[in-house]
Amino acid sequence: MQTVAYRSLHDNTPGVALRDPAGRVHFADDATQTWRELVDADAPRLTLCGRIDLAEAQRLADGNVFAWIERRNTEHARVAA
């Protein structure tokens, strides 16, 4: 088993969750960047939002497509008004 990182929420606090090869889960919230090990009782309060490695690979493949779409939609809205 490899270590997998997920964007996640723990008690509605955004951060990163990691599962290591031993099966332990750790969470670091975005604000403090402090890692702590989670236990089974934490599982209902942890929401996994997506694998970071897959999201980064897609972001690289898309390039600046999102910036281009956002700019185009803003320009279109101005013309329509």
N, C-alpha and C positions, 0 to 999 in steps of 0.2 A: 504494500500500500504506500502511496506517495502522499506528501503533504499537499493539501488543497486549501486555497484561500477563497473565502466568500465575502462579498459585501453583505452585511447583515444588520439586524436590529436586535438589541437585547434590552428588554423593558423600554422599547421605543427610543433607545439611544443608538444612533448610527455608529457603525464601526466595521471591523474586520474579524471574522471568525476563522480559525485554522483547525484542521484535524490532522494530527501528526500520525506517523506510521504505527505508533502504539495505540491509536484510537482515542487519545486524549484530545479534548477540544479546549482551545484557548480563545479569548475574546479581548480585543483592544478597542476602546471607544475612540472616536475621531478627536474628541476634545483633549483628552489627557495622554493618548497613545500609550497607556499603561496596560500591559498584558496581565490577564488573570485566567486561571484554569477554571473551567465550568464543570459542574457535576451533573448527574442525571436530573436532579431537581430543577436545574436551570433550563432544561430542554423545552418545556412549554412556553417559556418567555423568549426563546431565541427564534428569530425568523431569518432564514437564508434567502438572500435576494438575487444571487447570481454569482457564478464563478468569476473571479477577477481575471484569471488568465484568458478565458474565452472573451470577456468584454474588451480587454486590451487588444487582443488579436483582431477583433472585429473593428475596433476604433482605428487601428493602423490600416486595415484593409479599406475602410471607408474614406480615409484621408480627411479632407475638409468638407465633406458632403453636408454635414449638419450645419456648419456656418453658412454654406452657400444656400441651403434651403431656407434657413432663417432669414437671411438677407433678402432673398427673392420674395418670400412671403411678406416681409415688411414693405418692400417696394411696391408690391402688388396692392397691398392695403392702402397705401398712399394714393395710388392712381385711381382706385375704385372710389375713394372718398371725394 
